[in-house]
Structures are given as C-alpha cells and as structure tokens.
Amino acid sequence: MNYLNEVICGNCLKVFPKLPAESVDLVITSVPYNTGHPYDVYKDTKKYKDYIDFLQKIFKGLYPVLKKGGRVAINVGDQLNGKVHTHVDICEFMVHDLGYMQMTTIIWQKQNTSRRTSWGTFQSPKNLSFPTPFEYIMVFAKESYALLNEGTTDVTKEEFVDWSMAMWTFPRKAYKESTYLINHKIHPAPFPEELPKRLIKMLAWKEATILDPMSGSGTTLIAAKRLGRNYIGIELSKNYVEYSKQKLKYVIIPYTIFDK
C-alpha cells in the first residue's frame, strides 16, 4: 500500500493496521465538534458517551503507528460554552486509558466574536452563559517526552520564543489567506494553516512524517508539504479527499505564507 505523501479515502480505524508500525513522527488533527456541524459524510450528532468512545478508539488504533517519542496534537473546543468539558474527557482517556504522556495544553485564542450573542440570561446572573472564543490544542507523547531520533530543525529563534508560550493568537491575515477562506466553503470547520505550521515546526524534525487521521479539507497536509515534510492524510469523504489532492498539487515549497 502506497501511503507516504498520499490522501487515503477510508475509515482511519481500518487504515491504521495497513500502515507500517512506528512510522509516524507527529499527528495533528481536529476532532469533530459533535455539535451538529454539516460534515460531508460524518454525522456530527452522537450521544456524548458514544462520541468519547469513538475518539478513544481512534487514538488507541493510532498508538502502534506512532514512533516512540512521537507526538499527538489534538485541537478541540468544549461544548455548550464550556458546560461540557470535552478536552478534559479526551485527556482522561489519552493518559489514563491509552498510556499517552501529556506534554502541554495550548490555548488557541481565536479572536472570534461571532458568538457574543450566546450570553444566556443577558445582564442577569440567573442563568448566564460564557461565550468561549478559544479552543484547546492538547499535545501528548508516546513513551518519551524527548524525540528519540535525531534530525534538523527549521524553527527560528524568534518563532521558538514566541510559540513556546502556550497561548496562541494568530495574525488576522491567517484567517484571510485564500486557503482558509476556500476551505471554509468546502468544509464546515477548518483551522487556519498557521495552526499546523506552528505545531510542525515546534514538534517535529524536518525529516518527519506527519499524519492527520481525520484530514478534512487537508490543511495539515498542505502545511506539511509547504514545510518539506512527508505527510499522510486519512479521510472518510471522497469529496474532501479529492479537494485535498487538488490543493496539494499547487503547494509551493518552501513555505511562503506567514513567514514574517
């Protein structure tokens, strides 16, 4: 099976056993929100326990594919303005059930004011709600916090100092560049390229292989290719897979977006 630098259409749980063991250096993915997003194939309305069980199966199946010392970065937002602690439940099964080691949790300040109407009882403490214009990026490691293989890095001193703080606010142009805007028309919940770009440069050598097991419109894969890394994408939707493949054809190397 040819898997390197490919986008594979299928269920990641069925694809994982076909990938070479301990072949992936870094996983970057955004899990479904489970809030009714209109994804192309996946139904985003599971019962909460079924949703958490579904995610646990994915990261359990992923474990053998990840190298020792490899990292997993999971982007997720809590449901119902923080009333449902999704990121806590994911962390619970990742560490206590699956044996991953937690490295850090990065707060992604999205600068999103579109939810400012979801206050609950407005100007009253009776049953108020707190809009959450941020999401979490949780980073885990397999068996070792340190990378066990040697390689070369391309993160600059300025990037390292800035990005090593666990509160990320992306420049406005990250939300205005064409890939993000077009992806939003194809997929209901893409993240901007700046997110995987930072994670790849901070967490993986230049020689690394990057995997997104729920690759959606392919943002992780595009960032990986721009940065000269190998990539693997897995996605249920044929439409998202074809879209990703077309975008990847026109990726320019080296990285030219948001370098300044």
N, C-alpha and C positions, 0 to 999 in steps of 0.2 A: 504493500500500500504506500503510495506516494503521499506524504503528509507535510513535508517541510515546505514552507512558503506557499501553502495552499489554504483555501477556504473549503472546508468539508461540510456538505449538507447532510445533517443527520442528528440523531439524539446523542448528546455527548456521553451519556452512560453506556451506549453501545459502541461509541468510537474509542473511548479510553482504552479498552483492552487490546485494541489494534495498534496503539502507539507503543513505541519502544519504552521499556521501563527506565525510569530515572533519566529521561531525555530532555526535560523542560526545566529551564532556569527560573522563569518568572511567569506567574499567572496574573493577569489583570482582567477583571470583569466587573460588570454592574449587574446585580441580580434583579429579577423582576420586582416591581414595587408591590404587587398583589393588591392594587387599588383600582383595578378595572381599566388599566391602560389598553388601548386598542392595538395590541401587537398583531402582526400578520397571521400567525398560526397559534401561538401560545395563548391559552386562556388565563387571564390575569385575575382570577376571582376564586382562588382556592380557599377552603377553610384554613384558618390561621395555622392550626397544628399540622395540617397536610402540607401547607406551604413550607413550614420549617423542616418537616421531614423530607420534603422534596429537595430542599437545598442541602440538607445533611447528606443525602445520598450522592449528590453531585460532588461534594468536596471529599467524601470518602472514596469515591471512584477515582478522583483526581490524584489522590495521595501516591499511589505507586508510580505514576508518570513523572512526578516531580523529583528532581535531584535532591540528594541530601544537602542541606544548606540552601535549597531553593526557597523562593518566597511566593506568597499568595497575597494579592491586594484586592480587596472586595469593597466596591462602592455601593452604599445602601443608604436610604433615608428611612427614618422611623415613620410609622403610620399615624394618622389622626393627630397631627401636630404634637407628636411625642407621647401620646397616650398609650401607644403600643411600642414597646421597646425592642424593635426588630434587631437592631445592631447588638443588643445585649444577648438575645437568644442565639444569634449566629455565633457570637464569641463563645458562648457557653458550650455549644456542641463542637466548635472547632478545637477548643483547648481540652475540654474535659472528656469528650466522647471520641474525638478523632486523633488527638495527640499532637496537634499543631502547637507551635510556640508563638505566643503573641509578641510582636515586636513593637507595635505602636498603633495609635489611632489618630489619624489626621482629620481635622475639621475642615471641610470644604465650604467656605463662605460663598454662597452662590450669587450674592448681590441681587436676589430675586425678590421683588416687591409685589409680584402679581397675586400673592396670597394674603395681602394685607386686609382683605375683607373677612377672613375667617377668624374673627375675634370671639365667637360665641356670643355671650351677652355683652353687647357693646357698652362701654363706660359703666360697667357694673361687675362686682365680684361674684354675682350669683352663680354663674356657670360659664366663666370665661375660658377662652382658648388662646394658646400662644403660637402664632404662626412661626414656622421653622424654616427660615431661608438658608438652611445649611444642610449638608449631608456628611456622612462619615466615610472615610477611606481606612479600612482596617487592614493592617499588614501582619501576616503570620509567616513563620518559617518552619521548615521541616528538619527536625533533629538538631539543628545548629543555627545560632544567630549569625555566625560568620559564614561567608561564602567559602566553600571547601576547594574550589578550583581557582586558579589564577587567571587573570585577564587584564585587559586595558580598559581605561575609563575615558569618557568624553565629557564628564560634568566639569564645568569651570568652577573656579574658586567662588565667584560671585553667586552662581547658581547654588552651589552647595551651602553657602552661608544662608542664603535666602530660603531655600526649600527645606532645609533641615529643621526649621521651625514648623511645628505640627499644626499650623493654622494657615491654610492656603486661600488666597483671594486672587483670582485670575484677572489679568487686564481685560478691559472691556472688549478689546479687539479679538480676544479669544472667542467671544460669543458672536462676533460679527463676521469672522472669516468664512469663506464660501463653503468649506467642507461642513462646518457645523450647521449653517443655515440650510444647506441642501439636505443633510442627513435628517434634520427635523421634519422635512416634508415626506421623507421615506419611512422614518422610524419614530415612534411617539416619545422616546426618552433617550436620546443620545447624550453622551457627555462631550465636552469640547476636547479637541486634540491635546490641549495643554495638560490635561489630567494624565493620560498615559505617557506623554512625553516626559513629564517630571518623574513619574514612577520608574520608567525605564532607565533614565539616566542616573537616578539615585540608587536604584536597587539591583542593577544588572550590568555586567561587563559588556563591552562592545560585541563580543563573540557569542552572546547569549541567544537562546531560543525563547521566544515569548508566546504564550498561549492564552487565547480568550475562548473559554468553552461555551460562552453564550454571546457570540461576537456581534450580533445585531447588524448594524449598518457598517461595521468594520473599522471603527475609529481606532481601536487598539492596534489593529493590524497595519493601518496606514501610518500611524506614528512609529511603529516598529520598523517598517520598511524605510521611512524617511531617515531614521537613525541608523540604518545599516544593520539592523538585527534580523535574524531569522524569525519567522512567525508561523503560527498555526491558528486558524480560526475554525470553530465548530458552530454551526447554526442550523436550527430546525427549518427556517423559512427559505424556500428556494428563491423567492424574490429578494430577500436580504442578501443571500449568498451571491446572486448574480450582480446585484448593485455593488457589493464589496469588491468583487472581482474586476468590475469595470473601473471603479475608483483606483484600485491598486495598480492598474495598468499605467496610470498617468502620474504616479507618485514620483517626485523629483528627489534625488539623493545628491548631496547631503541635505539635512534639514534646513529649510529656509524660512519657515514661519515661526514668528515669536522668538527669534534668536536674541533679540535686543529687548 
